[in-house]
């Protein structure tokens, strides 16, 4: 069941009302939300639910057992649990990819069928690892069953993030909270997120998907290819930032707060800044559980660069078992490494100093999206070749069919300006201003037809 | 937080009302020119089997897992009609039930299990197996399976739905989407951003197929622009099948069914009877070719211990080149029922007390 389905929205409204009635009894409310979350997983199939519960149970038992043994054995148990989680993820997500590539190298066929990625496995594996590592470092107390299941299965973040940490969500549990202010922001976030996902990303996907096929793409100019790549940037922003905002909104409507996942990534002037604005919770997770344990920047520049490359390669591979994702991760790693070599991490003193670096960063990110979107490497390389093909003035012509998608994509671009615009609004008019924006977008959500497209990150 | 709350709700309602008001007014003024929306499918009487091209498989879900008891009709039917959308649109199980009940002097139930969506034969086999359907008469339209498969990929989407819970939520999602759009149709317009420029149209903006809850017949085929296309049609009498202009695409060399179907019907002691519902595929119908195909089907059926009943094309019309019109469905159903009674193939069921 997609979060943009009418049926889901009806269920969500019922859940919000029920949770409001259950406000004085936080434990019952939290169990209700856990059950609702499990039903949402079941709506995508019984198997993903069984797998989630099995993996969750094994991890919960592992932490429980680790509590009652000596520190050395405790560490061994938690490391074994982490290895199990990675193995489960690897089995479902990468076994086919590894076997296929090894088979090509060795000239044999291992006969490993693609199992299909169980819903949300990439995200809940990260949640589990985060909990286990934090337990190992003694950064978090052991969670009770209710807290643990809530942390892991809370439906707004379960399927596609934001990736939450144990100090962020469980600390909000077991309390009677005031909801009134949360409802205002909850409605606002949900309506804006729904707009970005359905109106912007759904319609953009509908418009530009055909251009990614070889046959249709061949008829396009170089400028068209750039426009299509940029529109995909808008699409994936609308899709994922929209989903993340909906998640924040749903959580707020139920009285909980999730960390923000996006902060105007198209304004980033460096790759480092980009990752502080794009999928923020993933980049923080990779920093805390991969980059820093690898040594971070503590062991010299060359080691730091190697750590960045490894982190980003694995980050790319986390998105999907395909070479296109590896290249996408590598491109981001190279970008970050180049900045470190050039010493571009300092802040820019003046606005105009940012412009060339902003342009370079955004162009690099846009080209990297081509790999992310393409179904294979040769398709991506063909697309990039076509972007670079300048054969006379015709190369600058933009196809008429891309004009309307550009206007739709403007929705995603304008969303970047929203925080800047809101910062200029006097505080006493802030509510009115948000109310008008929410009202307008609510009507657009209602009247603009959105093709039924699954969230891109649901696949990961 | 207080600053946020201040004026938020009033501003939201006001902004939405200011924007929506003229749209509602415009919609009310223009909705009179639109063809009427279909009657609301009341649970227990009818259900939406398809709303929008991406969700054409609700009937598959319902029959496979007996969702809301929709598949129960299939389980208790004495005679089951199997095939593609040609069967779904081309025959009426409700009418046939009445015809056979009259002939037998006791209630005989027929269920129309025709399924579109490029459904392969293996799905019907699975359906019979899962629903434990045995010792029945199965009337099978031979067009269904291997003739000229068209590239409609919806079955592959359906086949990803692996269990009844997932199926239930999928069906509920399609139904709630239809119900929501049905409710707002005529009150609010819809802007479609597909194509080169935005278009404003009706809220119920996707084609919908509504089936009979108890018999599986098509109750209504709705298109946003044309209104109801089946069983009543705004396009007049439809295309005359028997006098179509040029050769039929159906090739005599691709008659696949009886032997394969025997494989699934035999083990459960079901008794298949084959037929061929006439249809037009561009560039049209050819009488000689049709007769030739019918002869071949009859011969193949008898060789594989199957039984074949021809369904003459005279007087039948199609509304879209593929499927019979509502009026033609009534004629084809009567014709087939009469042929089945006359052939004696149903004697075991018609004579039982």
Interface residues (C-beta under 8 A of the other chain):
Chain A: X1 X2 X5 X6 X7 X8 X10 X42 X43 X44 X45 X46 X47 X180 X181 X184 X185 X187 X188 X199 X203 X206 X207 X400 X401 X403 X404 X408 X427 X428 X429 X430 X431 X432 X433 X434 X435 X436 X437 X438 X439 X440 X442 X443 X446 X447 X448 X449 X451 X452
Chain B: X1 X2 X3 X4 X5 X6 X7 X8 X9 X10 X11 X12 X13 X14 X15 X16 X17 X19 X20 X23 X52 X54 X55 X161 X162 X163 X165 X166 X169 X172 X173 X175 X176 X177 X179 X180 X184 X188 X189 X190 X191 X192 X193 X194 X195 X196 X197 X198 X205
